[in-house]
Amino acid sequence: MKNLILPVLFLLLFVSCQNKEPDTNKKINFPSHNYTYVNLDTTSLKYKETVYVPVYSDIYHLDGTKRFLLTTTVSVRNISLKDSAYVLKAVYNDSYGKQLRSFVTKSILLKPLESIEYVIEDAEDKGGAGASFILEWGGSRYSNQLLIQSVMIGTTGQQGISFTAKGEVIKRTTKP
């Protein structure tokens, strides 16, 4: 019996000390990734906006040569109580305006009070401090219907930082 206890204890110690790394290749399914895709003739939309959203994949700190990497969430909220909206385009660009990622492959329906988000992970280090999101959306009539914001957050050691930015309309099209 004594001969069996030592190997069992060693095995338990070995198994309990194993480093259980999270599977970083596994895509996290955020609640708002359950998009409602629709076939939409965008020419039928009476109102369209293109919105520029400032995002920061990193900011400079210390002497300006060190980068503090950030996770960015772009939140798109339909704040109408009765009208739906359609997200037509969502593109992430770097500080030089070069497209890094496109998030919309088909029009997304946003029902009243519905929201979706897009996440740029902190490991993404190509966007820079001047990165941006260009979001195009449309609806049946003019209104201040969408609230589009970015939230940046980062932690290193005991240092943490978070801040927000609001999207600005850079193009507006209306049809009678």
C-alpha positions as YAML, in Angstrom:
chain: A
units: angstrom
residues:
- id: 1
  name: MET
  ca: [0.00, 0.00, 0.00]
- id: 2
  name: LYS
  ca: [2.88, 2.38, 0.88]
- id: 3
  name: ASN
  ca: [4.38, 1.73, -2.56]
- id: 4
  name: LEU
  ca: [1.15, 2.95, -4.20]
- id: 5
  name: ILE
  ca: [0.71, 6.18, -2.20]
- id: 6
  name: LEU
  ca: [3.88, 7.91, -3.44]
- id: 7
  name: PRO
  ca: [3.15, 7.47, -7.19]
- id: 8
  name: VAL
  ca: [-0.48, 8.57, -6.68]
- id: 9
  name: LEU
  ca: [0.62, 11.71, -4.79]
- id: 10
  name: PHE
  ca: [3.19, 12.49, -7.49]
- id: 11
  name: LEU
  ca: [0.55, 12.07, -10.21]
- id: 12
  name: LEU
  ca: [-1.89, 14.37, -8.37]
- id: 13
  name: LEU
  ca: [0.83, 16.98, -7.89]
- id: 14
  name: PHE
  ca: [1.82, 16.79, -11.55]
- id: 15
  name: VAL
  ca: [-1.77, 17.12, -12.82]
- id: 16
  name: SER
  ca: [-2.62, 20.00, -10.45]
- id: 17
  name: CYS
  ca: [0.46, 21.97, -11.54]
- id: 18
  name: GLN
  ca: [-0.35, 21.77, -15.23]
- id: 19
  name: ASN
  ca: [-0.73, 25.22, -16.81]
- id: 20
  name: LYS
  ca: [-4.24, 25.38, -18.25]
- id: 21
  name: GLU
  ca: [-3.92, 28.06, -20.97]
- id: 22
  name: PRO
  ca: [-7.21, 29.33, -22.42]
- id: 23
  name: ASP
  ca: [-7.84, 28.39, -26.03]
- id: 24
  name: THR
  ca: [-7.16, 31.71, -27.77]
- id: 25
  name: ASN
  ca: [-8.26, 30.31, -31.14]
- id: 26
  name: LYS
  ca: [-11.80, 29.84, -29.86]
- id: 27
  name: LYS
  ca: [-14.11, 32.67, -30.96]
- id: 28
  name: ILE
  ca: [-16.09, 34.16, -28.13]
- id: 29
  name: ASN
  ca: [-19.78, 34.43, -28.93]
- id: 30
  name: PHE
  ca: [-20.88, 37.81, -27.62]
- id: 31
  name: PRO
  ca: [-24.66, 38.24, -27.26]
- id: 32
  name: SER
  ca: [-24.79, 40.87, -29.99]
- id: 33
  name: HIS
  ca: [-23.03, 38.62, -32.49]
- id: 34
  name: ASN
  ca: [-26.44, 37.11, -33.16]
- id: 35
  name: TYR
  ca: [-27.04, 39.60, -35.96]
- id: 36
  name: THR
  ca: [-30.23, 39.67, -38.00]
- id: 37
  name: TYR
  ca: [-28.96, 39.69, -41.59]
- id: 38
  name: VAL
  ca: [-31.36, 40.82, -44.29]
- id: 39
  name: ASN
  ca: [-31.42, 41.05, -48.06]
- id: 40
  name: LEU
  ca: [-31.90, 44.74, -48.66]
- id: 41
  name: ASP
  ca: [-31.98, 46.91, -51.74]
- id: 42
  name: THR
  ca: [-30.05, 49.85, -50.25]
- id: 43
  name: THR
  ca: [-31.28, 52.17, -53.00]
- id: 44
  name: SER
  ca: [-34.74, 51.94, -51.40]
- id: 45
  name: LEU
  ca: [-33.51, 53.57, -48.18]
- id: 46
  name: LYS
  ca: [-34.69, 57.16, -47.82]
- id: 47
  name: TYR
  ca: [-31.92, 58.11, -45.41]
- id: 48
  name: LYS
  ca: [-28.25, 57.13, -45.09]
- id: 49
  name: GLU
  ca: [-25.39, 58.27, -42.92]
- id: 50
  name: THR
  ca: [-21.69, 57.57, -42.88]
- id: 51
  name: VAL
  ca: [-20.22, 57.94, -39.40]
- id: 52
  name: TYR
  ca: [-16.54, 58.33, -38.47]
- id: 53
  name: VAL
  ca: [-15.76, 56.77, -35.09]
- id: 54
  name: PRO
  ca: [-12.35, 57.46, -33.51]
- id: 55
  name: VAL
  ca: [-10.85, 54.34, -31.96]
- id: 56
  name: TYR
  ca: [-7.46, 53.73, -30.41]
- id: 57
  name: SER
  ca: [-5.77, 50.35, -30.62]
- id: 58
  name: ASP
  ca: [-3.03, 51.87, -28.49]
- id: 59
  name: ILE
  ca: [-1.92, 55.15, -26.94]
- id: 60
  name: TYR
  ca: [1.55, 56.42, -26.19]
- id: 61
  name: HIS
  ca: [2.86, 56.73, -22.65]
- id: 62
  name: LEU
  ca: [6.04, 57.49, -20.69]
- id: 63
  name: ASP
  ca: [8.39, 59.26, -23.12]
- id: 64
  name: GLY
  ca: [6.14, 58.78, -26.16]
- id: 65
  name: THR
  ca: [8.01, 55.75, -27.45]
- id: 66
  name: LYS
  ca: [6.10, 53.15, -25.43]
- id: 67
  name: ARG
  ca: [2.67, 51.93, -26.55]
- id: 68
  name: PHE
  ca: [-0.16, 50.99, -24.21]
- id: 69
  name: LEU
  ca: [-2.33, 48.42, -26.04]
- id: 70
  name: LEU
  ca: [-6.10, 48.77, -25.69]
- id: 71
  name: THR
  ca: [-9.21, 46.70, -26.36]
- id: 72
  name: THR
  ca: [-11.81, 48.69, -28.28]
- id: 73
  name: THR
  ca: [-15.54, 48.10, -28.37]
- id: 74
  name: VAL
  ca: [-17.60, 49.98, -30.95]
- id: 75
  name: SER
  ca: [-21.19, 50.12, -29.76]
- id: 76
  name: VAL
  ca: [-23.99, 50.73, -32.28]
- id: 77
  name: ARG
  ca: [-27.34, 51.46, -30.60]
- id: 78
  name: ASN
  ca: [-30.69, 52.05, -32.22]
- id: 79
  name: ILE
  ca: [-32.20, 54.56, -29.80]
- id: 80
  name: SER
  ca: [-35.54, 54.79, -31.62]
- id: 81
  name: LEU
  ca: [-38.61, 53.47, -29.83]
- id: 82
  name: LYS
  ca: [-40.37, 52.57, -33.10]
- id: 83
  name: ASP
  ca: [-38.10, 52.65, -36.20]
- id: 84
  name: SER
  ca: [-35.65, 49.99, -37.39]
- id: 85
  name: ALA
  ca: [-32.27, 50.81, -38.92]
- id: 86
  name: TYR
  ca: [-29.84, 48.91, -41.13]
- id: 87
  name: VAL
  ca: [-26.08, 48.70, -40.67]
- id: 88
  name: LEU
  ca: [-24.65, 48.55, -44.17]
- id: 89
  name: LYS
  ca: [-20.92, 48.82, -43.59]
- id: 90
  name: ALA
  ca: [-18.48, 48.67, -40.66]
- id: 91
  name: VAL
  ca: [-14.81, 49.02, -41.52]
- id: 92
  name: TYR
  ca: [-11.80, 49.27, -39.20]
- id: 93
  name: ASN
  ca: [-8.92, 51.44, -40.50]
- id: 94
  name: ASP
  ca: [-5.41, 52.16, -39.25]
- id: 95
  name: SER
  ca: [-3.91, 55.59, -38.56]
- id: 96
  name: TYR
  ca: [-3.10, 56.01, -42.27]
- id: 97
  name: GLY
  ca: [-6.64, 55.24, -43.45]
- id: 98
  name: LYS
  ca: [-5.75, 51.74, -44.66]
- id: 99
  name: GLN
  ca: [-8.56, 49.21, -44.19]
- id: 100
  name: LEU
  ca: [-7.57, 46.50, -41.71]
- id: 101
  name: ARG
  ca: [-10.88, 44.67, -41.30]
- id: 102
  name: SER
  ca: [-14.44, 44.73, -42.61]
- id: 103
  name: PHE
  ca: [-17.14, 43.53, -40.23]
- id: 104
  name: VAL
  ca: [-20.29, 43.58, -42.38]
- id: 105
  name: THR
  ca: [-20.80, 41.14, -45.22]
- id: 106
  name: LYS
  ca: [-24.56, 41.64, -45.48]
- id: 107
  name: SER
  ca: [-26.97, 44.31, -44.20]
- id: 108
  name: ILE
  ca: [-27.80, 43.99, -40.50]
- id: 109
  name: LEU
  ca: [-31.27, 44.84, -39.18]
- id: 110
  name: LEU
  ca: [-31.32, 46.80, -35.91]
- id: 111
  name: LYS
  ca: [-34.79, 46.75, -34.41]
- id: 112
  name: PRO
  ca: [-35.93, 49.54, -32.05]
- id: 113
  name: LEU
  ca: [-33.69, 49.72, -28.95]
- id: 114
  name: GLU
  ca: [-31.45, 46.92, -30.26]
- id: 115
  name: SER
  ca: [-27.68, 47.27, -30.14]
- id: 116
  name: ILE
  ca: [-24.65, 45.48, -31.52]
- id: 117
  name: GLU
  ca: [-20.95, 45.84, -30.94]
- id: 118
  name: TYR
  ca: [-17.69, 45.21, -32.73]
- id: 119
  name: VAL
  ca: [-14.55, 44.38, -30.76]
- id: 120
  name: ILE
  ca: [-10.94, 45.10, -31.66]
- id: 121
  name: GLU
  ca: [-8.82, 42.96, -29.36]
- id: 122
  name: ASP
  ca: [-5.83, 44.39, -27.48]
- id: 123
  name: ALA
  ca: [-3.44, 42.06, -29.34]
- id: 124
  name: GLU
  ca: [-4.21, 44.01, -32.55]
- id: 125
  name: ASP
  ca: [-1.28, 46.42, -32.75]
- id: 126
  name: LYS
  ca: [-1.59, 47.74, -36.33]
- id: 127
  name: GLY
  ca: [-4.34, 50.35, -35.92]
- id: 128
  name: GLY
  ca: [-2.45, 52.85, -33.82]
- id: 129
  name: ALA
  ca: [-3.50, 55.95, -31.94]
- id: 130
  name: GLY
  ca: [-5.24, 57.36, -35.04]
- id: 131
  name: ALA
  ca: [-7.30, 54.29, -35.94]
- id: 132
  name: SER
  ca: [-10.94, 54.69, -36.97]
- id: 133
  name: PHE
  ca: [-14.16, 52.90, -37.72]
- id: 134
  name: ILE
  ca: [-16.30, 53.94, -40.66]
- id: 135
  name: LEU
  ca: [-19.88, 52.86, -40.20]
- id: 136
  name: GLU
  ca: [-22.63, 53.32, -42.79]
- id: 137
  name: TRP
  ca: [-26.25, 52.89, -41.89]
- id: 138
  name: GLY
  ca: [-29.66, 53.65, -43.36]
- id: 139
  name: GLY
  ca: [-33.31, 53.89, -42.49]
- id: 140
  name: SER
  ca: [-36.73, 54.91, -43.70]
- id: 141
  name: ARG
  ca: [-36.55, 58.50, -42.49]
- id: 142
  name: TYR
  ca: [-34.20, 61.07, -41.00]
- id: 143
  name: SER
  ca: [-33.69, 60.96, -37.30]
- id: 144
  name: ASN
  ca: [-30.97, 60.91, -34.69]
- id: 145
  name: GLN
  ca: [-31.65, 57.22, -34.60]
- id: 146
  name: LEU
  ca: [-28.26, 55.63, -33.96]
- id: 147
  name: LEU
  ca: [-25.90, 56.32, -31.10]
- id: 148
  name: ILE
  ca: [-22.42, 55.13, -32.06]
- id: 149
  name: GLN
  ca: [-19.63, 55.19, -29.50]
- id: 150
  name: SER
  ca: [-16.27, 53.56, -28.93]
- id: 151
  name: VAL
  ca: [-15.01, 52.42, -25.55]
- id: 152
  name: MET
  ca: [-11.30, 51.75, -25.08]
- id: 153
  name: ILE
  ca: [-9.88, 49.91, -22.09]
- id: 154
  name: GLY
  ca: [-6.47, 48.52, -21.22]
- id: 155
  name: THR
  ca: [-4.61, 47.13, -18.25]
- id: 156
  name: THR
  ca: [-0.97, 46.42, -17.60]
- id: 157
  name: GLY
  ca: [0.19, 45.32, -14.17]
- id: 158
  name: GLN
  ca: [-1.65, 47.57, -11.75]
- id: 159
  name: GLN
  ca: [-2.18, 50.32, -14.34]
- id: 160
  name: GLY
  ca: [-5.57, 50.59, -16.01]
- id: 161
  name: ILE
  ca: [-7.08, 53.11, -18.38]
- id: 162
  name: SER
  ca: [-10.46, 53.54, -20.05]
- id: 163
  name: PHE
  ca: [-12.15, 56.27, -22.08]
- id: 164
  name: THR
  ca: [-14.85, 56.77, -24.69]
- id: 165
  name: ALA
  ca: [-15.28, 58.58, -28.00]
- id: 166
  name: LYS
  ca: [-18.42, 59.47, -29.96]
- id: 167
  name: GLY
  ca: [-18.98, 58.96, -33.69]
- id: 168
  name: GLU
  ca: [-19.34, 61.98, -35.97]
- id: 169
  name: VAL
  ca: [-21.47, 62.10, -39.13]
- id: 170
  name: ILE
  ca: [-19.24, 62.76, -42.16]
- id: 171
  name: LYS
  ca: [-21.82, 62.15, -44.90]
- id: 172
  name: ARG
  ca: [-25.60, 62.30, -45.03]
- id: 173
  name: THR
  ca: [-27.92, 61.40, -47.92]
- id: 174
  name: THR
  ca: [-31.69, 61.91, -47.97]
- id: 175
  name: LYS
  ca: [-34.31, 61.06, -50.59]
- id: 176
  name: PRO
  ca: [-37.73, 62.70, -50.81]
...
